[in-house]
Structures are given as C-alpha cells and as structure tokens.
C-alpha cells in the first residue's frame, strides 16, 4: 500500500509532497528549478520520488555527467515532477577524484546547484556513499562507469 502521492502511473512523490513555490525555497534551489526549461508548470516537489520503481531521495547521490577530470556526481536536494510526468532532481554538484588504492571515488560538494531530468542521468540508479576517514566516498565497481575514467 502506498503512503505517497501518485501523480501518474509510474511516478510517486513522498508524503511531504507539495506544489513547488519558489518563495519557499532558497534562491539557489528556486533558480536551478526555474532554469530547467524542459519542465512544464505546475510543478510538485518532495524529498522522495519513486519513478519506474526506483527511489530517489534527499542526500542520495546520482551520476549526472563525466568529464576529463572524472565522474560528476550530484547529491539530491529536492525531487520535482511536472504536469507532464517529467521527473527531475535538484542536486548539489559534486566533484570527484578516483582513489585507486581504495577503489572508490572521493566526492566533494560544490556551491553549484543544478536541476537534472531523471531521464538525463548517466545511470538511472542512485549510488550509495560511504564515509571513509571522514571523506565522502562512492564505490562504482558494480557500474558501467568503472572503466570509463582512469
């Protein structure tokens, strides 16, 4: 039995869902949402979103990009669903550095927030993070990204 709000067949927001109101959120979060031109108002938001059976939630990490220096992760701040069932997440962009000896990526949050469509994630599944010696780390040994950036 569901405890969240079903908006569409494959989309469920958490029990804390509400209509997105930019005056309620910090400027950087509201700005990130407003810059996501692919979303159609009205928008709903929540700390938790289940899309096609995959649960995305506040503080979970997702792979949003990759560049010459490594994999770019995003730490979810807020989940968004638009009027057409497009799902997105506002993330705090995190830089990463591969630590070969430990076999993990060390991640560091930046001051940049970005709204990313779930369909545009590099991997649909959120990835777990671990604290190793007070460093935020993500292991991707199971992932297709393991050989991508050396």
Secondary structure as UniProt FT lines:
FT   STRAND          5..8
FT   TURN            9..10
FT   STRAND          11..13
FT   TURN            15..16
FT   STRAND          18..19
FT   TURN            22..24
FT   HELIX           27..34
FT   TURN            37..38
FT   STRAND          44..46
FT   STRAND          48..51
FT   TURN            52..53
FT   STRAND          54..57
FT   TURN            58..59
FT   STRAND          61..67
FT   TURN            68..69
FT   STRAND          70..81
FT   TURN            83..84
FT   STRAND          87..99
FT   TURN            100..103
FT   STRAND          104..117
FT   HELIX           118..120
FT   STRAND          130..132
FT   TURN            133..134
FT   STRAND          135..138
FT   TURN            141..142
FT   TURN            144..148
//
